[in-house]
Amino acid sequence: MFEYEHTSKFNVSAETRESLVKEIEGDEFHLSPIQGKLFLNDVEAIIDSLKGKNPEDIKNEVIRASDPAFNMVLDELFTELKDFIFTDPKLPDPEKNYSDSFRHSFSINDSRELIIQKISESTEISEVSLLAQYVYRDMERIDWETIYQSCNERNPVCFNDLAGKSINQIYEILKNLPEESVYEGNRLALPDEVWNFKRGDGIEKAILLADIILKTESSSVIKIVIENETVMLELSGQNIISIQEKNLVKQSHWREEKYMFYNILFS
């Protein structure tokens, strides 16, 4: 069940497990318990009923109530659970060499623009500033490959909602969305943001479409060309042109788990 967590807002924890199970196709389940498998719900019920007890007492009660064939598995389970729960604090090494890093200087009177300027000007001497640029996603200032990979691997909502639709159907849906990014300037909205807000500029729609294509046809090779007002996505020789707002020039080839970039130029 844990693999279903990756594409669901629910997880295996007790609070949302029932909702997660309802999302899984019935064909994935067995109609009767599998022989030789431990039913974790029973273990969970015993643990809940013995809250506040010593972990060793809880382990003994679970082993007593379970099939003896599971004694070794349960002993290992509680050993690892104990290692996870109990923390053995350690003080830092007194011989550790600490070095000062760049410290930002912000005032409550600083404007938004000034704060952004201070962060942008310190990226070469501050790792915090550099990471802040990636969170802010100003595409004129950061490495595109990292963002492309994030777009492709960490946006499950649009994949789920558009599952089962053809590439042409998805293209028509995206084409009819308002041609306006949720961000100003050269900042980039991720595919799930485009889909959730139901709007995006040309490059954001092109990246969303490229994500869907790679998700459904992993052997595809996609070419995205960004030239100021125009974005072109090429798939199997077919050009899809879309208008965008950002003032960028970029050309990239997409393959599953690999993105190649060249002609990097900002205007």
ZIKAHU-V543930 format. One record per backbone hydrogen bond with DSSP energy under -0.5 kcal/mol. NH is the residue of the N-H (numbers start at 1). CO is the residue of the C=O. If there is no record, write none. Layout:
BEGIN
NH	CO
NH	CO
END
This chain:
BEGIN
4	1
5	1
5	2
6	3
7	4
8	5
16	13
17	13
20	16
21	17
22	18
23	19
23	20
24	20
24	21
28	25
29	26
37	34
40	38
42	39
43	39
44	40
45	41
46	42
47	43
48	44
49	45
50	46
50	47
51	48
53	50
57	54
58	54
59	55
60	56
61	57
62	58
63	59
64	60
65	61
66	62
66	63
70	67
71	68
74	70
75	71
76	72
77	73
78	74
79	75
80	76
81	77
82	78
83	79
84	80
85	81
86	82
89	87
96	93
98	96
106	104
110	107
115	111
116	112
117	113
118	114
119	115
120	116
121	117
122	118
122	119
123	120
125	122
126	122
130	126
131	127
132	128
133	129
134	130
135	131
136	132
137	133
138	133
139	137
139	186
141	138
142	138
147	143
148	144
149	145
150	146
151	147
152	148
153	149
154	150
159	155
160	156
161	157
162	158
163	160
165	162
170	166
171	167
172	168
173	169
174	170
175	171
176	172
177	174
178	198
180	178
187	184
188	137
193	190
194	190
195	191
196	192
197	193
198	194
199	194
200	178
205	201
206	202
207	203
208	204
209	205
210	206
211	207
212	208
213	209
214	210
215	211
216	212
217	213
220	217
222	254
223	234
224	252
225	232
226	250
227	225
227	230
228	248
230	227
231	242
232	225
233	240
234	223
234	232
235	233
235	238
236	221
238	235
239	237
240	233
241	239
242	231
244	229
248	246
249	265
250	226
251	262
252	224
253	260
254	222
255	258
256	218
258	255
260	253
262	251
265	249
265	263
267	247
END
